[in-house]
């Protein structure tokens, strides 16, 4: 599975990097970058949670 962030939709709220620092890192410009590719099986639930909590609906998880 692969996580991606749509920068056009991201509002830089920081929830993803705060709640899932193993999956996301905040860059100097305030946007998150994805730290894992592919998403390890053990992190799948966390990745799904990140998709749900993102207020900008900017995080996508694809097979
Ligand atoms: S939770 Fe969503 S809107 Fe907030 S920084 Fe992460 S990707 Fe951007």
Backbone and ligand atoms as CSV (ligand in chain L), in Angstrom:
chain,resi,resn,atom,element,x,y,z
A,1,UNK,N,N,0.838,-1.192,0.000
A,1,UNK,CA,C,0.000,0.000,0.000
A,1,UNK,C,C,0.873,1.241,0.000
A,2,UNK,N,N,0.333,2.279,-0.613
A,2,UNK,CA,C,1.102,3.513,-0.741
A,2,UNK,C,C,0.294,4.695,-0.208
A,3,UNK,N,N,0.948,5.527,0.590
A,3,UNK,CA,C,0.337,6.751,1.109
A,3,UNK,C,C,0.786,7.927,0.255
A,4,UNK,N,N,-0.151,8.806,-0.051
A,4,UNK,CA,C,0.211,10.035,-0.741
A,4,UNK,C,C,-0.530,11.202,-0.106
A,5,UNK,N,N,0.055,12.381,-0.238
A,5,UNK,CA,C,-0.569,13.615,0.257
A,5,UNK,C,C,-0.787,14.551,-0.927
A,6,UNK,N,N,-2.010,15.021,-1.052
A,6,UNK,CA,C,-2.349,15.990,-2.088
A,6,UNK,C,C,-2.082,17.387,-1.519
A,7,UNK,N,N,-1.022,17.997,-1.963
A,7,UNK,CA,C,-0.645,19.312,-1.425
A,7,UNK,C,C,-1.684,20.390,-1.712
A,8,UNK,N,N,-2.411,20.236,-2.781
A,8,UNK,CA,C,-3.435,21.241,-3.101
A,8,UNK,C,C,-4.587,21.196,-2.102
A,9,UNK,N,N,-4.815,20.018,-1.522
A,9,UNK,CA,C,-5.908,19.867,-0.561
A,9,UNK,C,C,-5.441,20.059,0.875
A,10,UNK,N,N,-4.157,19.838,1.134
A,10,UNK,CA,C,-3.606,19.938,2.497
A,10,UNK,C,C,-3.705,21.370,3.016
A,11,UNK,N,N,-4.198,21.509,4.252
A,11,UNK,CA,C,-4.314,22.834,4.867
A,11,UNK,C,C,-3.267,23.013,5.984
A,12,UNK,N,N,-2.270,22.146,5.988
A,12,UNK,CA,C,-1.152,22.228,6.945
A,12,UNK,C,C,-1.625,22.216,8.402
A,13,UNK,N,N,-2.613,21.401,8.682
A,13,UNK,CA,C,-3.142,21.340,10.052
A,13,UNK,C,C,-2.199,20.616,10.994
A,14,UNK,N,N,-1.406,19.705,10.475
A,14,UNK,CA,C,-0.409,19.019,11.282
A,14,UNK,C,C,-0.861,17.773,11.997
A,15,UNK,N,N,-2.134,17.402,11.870
A,15,UNK,CA,C,-2.583,16.191,12.578
A,15,UNK,C,C,-1.813,14.948,12.162
A,16,UNK,N,N,-1.538,14.813,10.883
A,16,UNK,CA,C,-0.884,13.581,10.414
A,16,UNK,C,C,0.517,13.441,11.007
A,17,UNK,N,N,1.272,14.530,11.004
A,17,UNK,CA,C,2.629,14.447,11.532
A,17,UNK,C,C,2.637,14.326,13.050
A,18,UNK,N,N,1.641,14.940,13.712
A,18,UNK,CA,C,1.572,14.886,15.170
A,18,UNK,C,C,1.135,13.505,15.659
A,19,UNK,N,N,0.102,12.961,15.025
A,19,UNK,CA,C,-0.467,11.688,15.491
A,19,UNK,C,C,0.269,10.468,14.939
A,20,UNK,N,N,0.891,10.627,13.774
A,20,UNK,CA,C,1.560,9.473,13.147
A,20,UNK,C,C,2.957,9.859,12.662
A,21,UNK,N,N,3.835,10.174,13.604
A,21,UNK,CA,C,5.192,10.598,13.220
A,21,UNK,C,C,6.025,9.490,12.581
A,22,UNK,N,N,5.556,8.261,12.699
A,22,UNK,CA,C,6.257,7.167,12.017
A,22,UNK,C,C,5.899,7.113,10.532
A,23,UNK,N,N,4.825,7.801,10.164
A,23,UNK,CA,C,4.376,7.784,8.769
A,23,UNK,C,C,4.621,9.099,8.044
A,24,UNK,N,N,4.595,10.211,8.802
A,24,UNK,CA,C,4.696,11.531,8.173
A,24,UNK,C,C,5.720,12.399,8.892
A,25,UNK,N,N,6.335,13.266,8.130
A,25,UNK,CA,C,7.276,14.230,8.676
A,25,UNK,C,C,6.917,15.614,8.131
A,26,UNK,N,N,6.911,16.612,9.025
A,26,UNK,CA,C,6.607,17.967,8.567
A,26,UNK,C,C,7.856,18.590,7.945
A,27,UNK,N,N,7.708,19.044,6.722
A,27,UNK,CA,C,8.823,19.674,6.025
A,27,UNK,C,C,8.904,21.162,6.364
A,28,UNK,N,N,9.977,21.808,5.953
A,28,UNK,CA,C,10.202,23.211,6.273
A,28,UNK,C,C,9.098,24.117,5.735
A,29,UNK,N,N,8.462,23.680,4.651
A,29,UNK,CA,C,7.390,24.502,4.081
A,29,UNK,C,C,6.035,24.236,4.734
A,30,UNK,N,N,6.017,23.362,5.751
A,30,UNK,CA,C,4.793,23.109,6.489
A,30,UNK,C,C,3.963,21.953,5.970
A,31,UNK,N,N,4.292,21.461,4.809
A,31,UNK,CA,C,3.561,20.309,4.264
A,31,UNK,C,C,4.190,19.024,4.781
A,32,UNK,N,N,3.377,17.979,4.927
A,32,UNK,CA,C,3.937,16.701,5.358
A,32,UNK,C,C,4.531,15.923,4.185
A,33,UNK,N,N,5.569,15.174,4.484
A,33,UNK,CA,C,6.061,14.204,3.518
A,33,UNK,C,C,5.808,12.820,4.093
A,34,UNK,N,N,5.681,11.849,3.220
A,34,UNK,CA,C,5.412,10.474,3.634
A,34,UNK,C,C,6.747,9.763,3.833
A,35,UNK,N,N,6.890,9.090,4.972
A,35,UNK,CA,C,8.170,8.464,5.329
A,35,UNK,C,C,8.288,7.015,4.892
A,36,UNK,N,N,7.177,6.403,4.552
A,36,UNK,CA,C,7.211,4.967,4.250
A,36,UNK,C,C,6.644,4.686,2.863
A,37,UNK,N,N,7.306,3.867,2.105
A,37,UNK,CA,C,6.823,3.458,0.786
A,37,UNK,C,C,7.458,2.127,0.425
A,38,UNK,N,N,6.705,1.055,0.491
A,38,UNK,CA,C,5.278,0.984,0.790
A,38,UNK,C,C,5.000,1.080,2.287
A,39,UNK,N,N,3.725,1.183,2.634
A,39,UNK,CA,C,3.330,1.180,4.042
A,39,UNK,C,C,3.526,-0.222,4.596
A,40,UNK,N,N,4.291,-0.371,5.669
A,40,UNK,CA,C,4.474,-1.702,6.254
A,40,UNK,C,C,3.133,-2.251,6.751
A,41,UNK,N,N,2.928,-3.548,6.683
A,41,UNK,CA,C,1.662,-4.130,7.153
A,41,UNK,C,C,1.306,-3.704,8.572
A,42,UNK,N,N,2.299,-3.573,9.439
A,42,UNK,CA,C,2.029,-3.211,10.824
A,42,UNK,C,C,1.532,-1.773,10.963
A,43,UNK,N,N,1.737,-0.969,9.948
A,43,UNK,CA,C,1.322,0.441,9.992
A,43,UNK,C,C,0.047,0.704,9.203
A,44,UNK,N,N,-0.564,-0.340,8.721
A,44,UNK,CA,C,-1.749,-0.157,7.877
A,44,UNK,C,C,-2.885,0.542,8.639
A,45,UNK,N,N,-3.139,0.115,9.867
A,45,UNK,CA,C,-4.226,0.724,10.648
A,45,UNK,C,C,-3.943,2.197,10.905
A,46,UNK,N,N,-2.682,2.515,11.174
A,46,UNK,CA,C,-2.304,3.913,11.404
A,46,UNK,C,C,-2.489,4.730,10.136
A,47,UNK,N,N,-2.171,4.145,9.003
A,47,UNK,CA,C,-2.346,4.843,7.730
A,47,UNK,C,C,-3.820,5.096,7.449
A,48,UNK,N,N,-4.646,4.125,7.746
A,48,UNK,CA,C,-6.089,4.296,7.551
A,48,UNK,C,C,-6.621,5.377,8.489
A,49,UNK,N,N,-6.087,5.420,9.699
A,49,UNK,CA,C,-6.502,6.451,10.652
A,49,UNK,C,C,-6.114,7.836,10.141
A,50,UNK,N,N,-4.925,7.950,9.581
A,50,UNK,CA,C,-4.473,9.238,9.056
A,50,UNK,C,C,-5.413,9.735,7.960
A,51,UNK,N,N,-5.857,8.831,7.108
A,51,UNK,CA,C,-6.808,9.207,6.054
A,51,UNK,C,C,-8.086,9.756,6.683
A,52,UNK,N,N,-8.535,9.111,7.744
A,52,UNK,CA,C,-9.801,9.514,8.377
A,52,UNK,C,C,-9.693,10.843,9.111
A,53,UNK,N,N,-8.562,11.097,9.766
A,53,UNK,CA,C,-8.484,12.300,10.615
A,53,UNK,C,C,-8.058,13.549,9.836
A,54,UNK,N,N,-7.605,13.397,8.625
A,54,UNK,CA,C,-7.137,14.560,7.865
A,54,UNK,C,C,-8.293,15.518,7.564
A,55,UNK,N,N,-8.237,16.738,8.072
A,55,UNK,CA,C,-9.352,17.667,7.858
A,55,UNK,C,C,-9.455,18.170,6.427
A,56,UNK,N,N,-8.383,18.029,5.666
A,56,UNK,CA,C,-8.417,18.475,4.278
A,56,UNK,C,C,-8.740,17.367,3.290
A,57,UNK,N,N,-8.958,16.157,3.833
A,57,UNK,CA,C,-9.159,14.966,2.987
A,57,UNK,C,C,-8.079,14.905,1.915
A,58,UNK,N,N,-6.847,15.132,2.376
A,58,UNK,CA,C,-5.712,15.240,1.464
A,58,UNK,C,C,-4.840,13.991,1.435
A,59,UNK,N,N,-5.151,13.015,2.293
A,59,UNK,CA,C,-4.314,11.813,2.385
A,59,UNK,C,C,-5.010,10.653,1.696
A,60,UNK,N,N,-4.269,9.986,0.835
A,60,UNK,CA,C,-4.811,8.843,0.093
A,60,UNK,C,C,-3.984,7.604,0.373
A,61,UNK,N,N,-4.692,6.494,0.479
A,61,UNK,CA,C,-4.060,5.196,0.686
A,61,UNK,C,C,-4.514,4.279,-0.443
A,62,UNK,N,N,-3.548,3.804,-1.219
A,62,UNK,CA,C,-3.892,2.974,-2.373
A,62,UNK,C,C,-3.170,1.647,-2.297
A,63,UNK,N,N,-3.813,0.631,-2.874
A,63,UNK,CA,C,-3.205,-0.706,-2.909
A,63,UNK,C,C,-1.985,-0.697,-3.807
L,1,LIG,S1,S,-3.634,16.056,8.414
L,1,LIG,FE1,FE,-4.127,16.464,6.250
L,1,LIG,S2,S,-4.427,18.690,6.114
L,1,LIG,FE2,FE,-3.328,18.265,8.044
L,1,LIG,S3,S,-1.131,18.465,7.513
L,1,LIG,FE3,FE,-1.694,16.295,7.294
L,1,LIG,S4,S,-2.215,16.081,5.097
L,1,LIG,FE4,FE,-2.266,18.264,5.580
